Amino acid sequence: MNYEVVIGLEIHAQLSTKSKIFCGCSTEFGSSANSHVCHVCSAQPGALPVLNEKALEFAIKAGLALNCSINTYSEFARKNYFYPDLPKGYQISQSDYPVCGSGFVNVEDDQGQLKKIRIHHIHMEEDAGKNIHQGMHSYINLNRAGVPLIEIVTEPDMRSATEAVNFLKKVHTALTFCEVCNGNMQEGNLRCDVNLSLRPKGSNQLNTRVEIKNINSFKFVEEAIEYESSRQEKIYDEGGTILQETRMYDADNGETYSLRSKEDAHDYRYFPDPDLPAVQISDSYIQKLKSQL
């Protein structure tokens, strides 16, 4: 290749709490549709969220396991977008003040040498529900709405599919060992988005990136990166330009396909959630959780 691959990951890990992040509904997987739903996670008017302390504990433990700094002040924000499985019309997430700051994980590169992959931050958020499409009809299952997640956002430090998969495996091992996530990728407990771009070898600039959403296996991450790298290389060689967009990976055909144009952060109109107070975390609380790892 005349190009260098630049890769960053956004890893979504479901926290192993028994109840959802802002209400008391069960997080049990595989129950009958809409059996774990209440006035909070179905967004009934006037319903107020309350933070699950166990979810906060697990998020901090994940940050400590991944060498992150823990922010003693964090707050929740509303991420505004419309989708049928998001009943509030916004997702409660974190933006400017996430629970965990920068960290790192050491992984092996293609030559077997250790390389530091930087983590930009880890934030907490709620999961959305699930759309089920059958023929001419669509159904919505809100059992997953409000399930607690952490999102681990890396810097664009990876240069190959091997590095990306090795990083994902290291994170998977750390989270499951600490028992903050069960890591069952078939059930969506751990899934990742791949941000990928190409640049001429020797260049330091970051070119237009494509985001490949919701990949749920190590094998598919590797295949998606290999395909998307080749696709972008061909476009550049033919004098074309890369569109900033969200794509999906079709494992049956081994290809990525366009889903939608990529939104920027300002499109989500983040603002602090007025129903949730800021989270103040003491140093003694952090040390107590660190001693339990």
C-alpha positions, 0 to 999 in steps of 0.5 A, spaced: 500 500 500 502 507 498 497 509 504 497 508 511 491 506 515 489 510 521 484 507 526 480 509 532 475 505 536 469 506 540 467 500 544 460 500 547 460 495 553 454 493 557 455 494 565 453 488 569 448 491 573 442 487 575 438 493 574 438 499 568 442 505 569 436 510 571 430 506 573 429 499 577 427 495 571 431 488 570 437 488 565 436 480 564 437 478 556 432 474 552 426 476 556 419 476 552 419 483 549 417 489 553 417 485 559 422 490 563 419 497 562 417 502 566 415 509 566 422 512 566 425 507 561 419 508 556 419 516 557 412 517 560 411 525 562 414 527 568 418 521 570 425 522 573 431 518 572 435 516 578 443 514 577 444 507 579 450 507 583 453 500 581 453 503 574 458 508 576 462 504 580 463 499 574 465 505 570 470 507 575 473 500 575 473 500 568 477 506 567 482 504 573 483 497 569 485 501 563 489 506 566 485 512 566 484 518 570 478 518 574 474 525 574 472 527 581 466 531 577 462 529 571 455 530 569 450 527 564 448 530 558 442 530 553 444 527 546 438 529 541 436 525 535 430 521 533 429 514 532 423 509 534 427 505 539 429 512 543 422 514 546 425 520 549 427 523 543 434 524 546 439 519 549 442 520 556 450 520 555 456 524 557 459 529 553 464 535 556 465 532 563 465 524 562 467 519 568 474 517 566 479 521 562 485 519 558 488 512 559 492 507 555 493 500 553 499 496 551 498 491 545 502 488 540 503 491 533 504 487 526 511 485 528 510 483 535 512 489 539 509 493 544 505 499 542 501 504 547 494 505 544 491 511 548 484 512 550 481 519 550 476 518 555 470 513 557 463 516 558 457 513 561 450 512 557 444 509 556 442 504 551 437 504 546 431 499 545 431 495 539 427 495 532 425 488 529 423 489 522 419 483 519 416 484 512 412 490 512 411 491 519 416 494 524 416 492 532 420 496 538 422 492 544 424 497 549 427 491 554 434 494 552 432 501 553 436 504 559 441 498 560 447 502 562 453 502 557 460 505 558 463 508 551 471 507 551 473 512 545 481 511 543 485 516 540 487 514 532 493 510 534 492 504 531 495 502 524 492 495 522 487 490 523 491 486 527 493 492 532 485 494 533 483 486 534 489 486 539 486 492 543 479 490 543 481 483 546 485 487 551 479 491 553 475 485 553 479 481 558 480 487 562 473 488 563 471 481 564 476 480 569 474 486 573 467 483 572 464 490 570 462 487 563 460 479 561 463 480 554 458 476 551 459 479 544 453 475 541 448 478 545 451 485 544 454 486 551 461 488 547 461 491 540 465 497 537 465 502 532 471 503 527 473 509 525 478 509 519 481 513 514 487 513 509 493 517 508 499 517 504 505 514 508 509 519 511 504 524 512 501 526 519 495 529 517 488 526 518 484 525 512 476 524 512 474 518 516 468 513 515 465 510 521 463 502 521 458 501 526 456 496 531 461 490 530 460 484 534 466 480 533 473 480 533 473 476 526 468 481 523 472 487 526 478 484 522 474 483 516 471 490 516 478 494 517 481 490 511 475 491 506 474 498 508 482 500 507 481 496 500 475 500 498 478 507 500 485 505 497 481 504 490 477 510 491 484 515 492 487 511 486 482 513 481 482 520 484 475 520 488 474 523 495 472 519 501 465 521 504 464 522 511 459 517 513 456 511 517 457 504 514 455 498 516 459 491 515 455 485 512 458 479 514 455 475 509 458 478 503 464 481 507 463 488 505 461 495 508 455 499 505 453 506 506 448 507 512 447 515 513 451 521 512 456 522 519 453 527 524 458 532 527 457 533 535 453 539 534 448 536 530 446 532 537 445 539 541 448 536 547 446 540 553 446 538 561 441 534 563 436 538 568 433 532 571 440 529 573 445 532 578 452 532 577 456 527 580 461 528 585 466 523 586 471 523 592 478 520 592 477 516 598 471 512 594 476 512 588 481 508 592 476 504 595 474 501 588 482 501 586 483 496 592 477 491 590 480 490 583 
